[in-house]
Amino acid sequence: MRFKVNEGEVEDTLTKLVWKRCSFGKKWEGKGGCVGQVSYLGLNEAMALAADGWHVPSGPELESLVDTRCGTPVVDQSIFPDIRADDEGHAKYWTSNAMGNAVGGLDLYWNFDFIDGRPDANSRGIPLAVRFVRAAR
């Protein structure tokens, strides 16, 4: 098995990363899964809230969860059960990677949409979902 589940965390044995099973704002409640509401944050807010070794994932870290064989959403819902489309049909999650050269003066950062797996870029202040990650211990 690629993923080793430990309550509200899951270790990816392939990448040696540990992920929060719930999006930021939700809490793991055993058989109840992820409860509460997703907190949509700007990237600066998300980075400021990361603590105790957790961080906003890099682009390659977050993209490692995308598995188009899962259908829609493109992540294993038995591992990450709280992926839901927003009112616009997306489930975009922040990465910590800048897009590169600013486009039209905008400071853009990558995100991935867990509904279709596509990358996109947004300015740091746009509120998106966050899934924290850390290195395995």
C-alpha positions in Angstrom: 0.0 0.0 0.0 1.3 3.4 -0.9 -0.4 5.2 1.9 -0.1 4.4 5.6 -3.1 5.9 7.5 -2.7 7.0 11.1 -6.0 8.7 12.1 -5.9 12.3 10.7 -2.5 11.9 9.0 -1.3 9.7 6.2 2.2 8.8 5.2 3.0 8.5 1.5 5.6 5.7 1.4 6.5 6.6 -2.1 7.4 10.3 -1.4 8.2 10.0 2.3 5.8 12.8 3.1 3.1 13.0 5.8 -0.2 14.7 4.8 -3.0 16.0 6.9 -6.0 14.0 5.7 -8.3 17.0 6.1 -8.1 20.4 4.4 -7.2 23.3 6.8 -10.2 24.3 8.8 -11.6 20.8 9.1 -10.6 18.3 11.8 -10.3 14.5 11.7 -12.9 12.8 13.8 -12.3 9.1 13.4 -15.0 7.3 11.6 -16.8 10.6 11.1 -14.0 11.7 8.8 -13.3 15.3 8.2 -15.7 17.6 10.0 -16.1 21.3 9.9 -15.7 23.8 7.1 -12.7 24.3 4.8 -10.9 27.6 5.5 -10.0 29.3 2.3 -6.9 31.4 2.8 -4.5 33.6 0.9 -1.1 32.1 0.5 0.5 34.4 3.0 -2.1 33.5 5.6 -1.6 29.8 4.9 2.2 30.0 5.3 1.8 31.9 8.5 -0.5 29.2 10.0 1.9 26.4 9.2 3.6 25.2 12.4 5.4 22.3 14.1 7.1 21.1 10.9 4.0 21.4 8.7 4.2 23.6 5.6 2.3 24.5 2.4 3.4 21.9 -0.1 5.6 22.7 -3.1 4.1 22.1 -6.5 5.8 18.7 -7.0 4.7 17.6 -3.5 1.0 18.5 -4.1 1.0 17.2 -7.6 2.2 13.8 -6.3 -1.3 13.3 -4.9 -3.0 13.7 -8.3 -4.1 10.4 -9.6 -6.4 10.7 -12.6 -7.3 6.9 -12.3 -9.4 8.0 -9.3 -11.9 9.8 -11.6 -13.3 13.0 -10.1 -11.9 14.2 -7.9 -8.4 13.1 -8.9 -7.2 12.0 -5.5 -7.9 8.9 -3.5 -11.0 9.8 -1.5 -10.5 6.9 0.9 -7.4 8.7 2.0 -8.5 12.4 1.5 -12.2 12.2 2.0 -13.0 16.0 2.1 -12.4 17.0 -1.5 -15.5 18.8 -2.7 -16.0 21.2 -5.6 -16.8 24.8 -4.7 -19.6 26.8 -6.3 -17.4 27.2 -9.5 -16.8 23.5 -9.8 -13.1 23.6 -8.5 -11.2 22.3 -5.5 -8.0 24.4 -5.8 -5.2 23.9 -3.3 -2.2 26.2 -2.8 1.4 25.4 -3.5 4.4 27.4 -2.3 5.9 27.6 -5.8 5.9 30.9 -7.7 4.9 30.8 -11.3 8.2 32.4 -12.3 8.2 35.7 -14.2 5.4 38.0 -13.0 2.6 38.2 -15.6 1.4 41.7 -16.0 3.0 42.7 -12.7 1.1 40.0 -10.8 3.0 37.8 -8.3 1.4 34.4 -9.2 1.7 31.1 -7.4 0.8 27.6 -8.6 -2.2 25.6 -7.3 -3.7 22.3 -8.3 -7.4 21.7 -8.8 -8.2 18.3 -7.2 -11.4 18.0 -9.3 -9.6 17.7 -12.7 -5.9 17.7 -11.7 -5.0 20.8 -13.7 -2.4 23.3 -12.5 -3.3 27.0 -12.4 -1.8 30.2 -11.0 -3.3 32.8 -8.7 -2.1 35.9 -6.9 -1.2 35.3 -3.2 -4.3 37.0 -1.9 -6.9 34.8 -3.6 -8.5 32.5 -1.0 -7.9 28.8 -1.8 -7.9 25.6 0.2 -4.7 24.3 1.9 -3.5 20.8 2.7 -0.5 20.8 5.0 2.4 18.4 4.6 5.6 17.6 6.4 8.6 15.2 6.0 8.2 11.8 7.6 10.0 11.4 10.9 
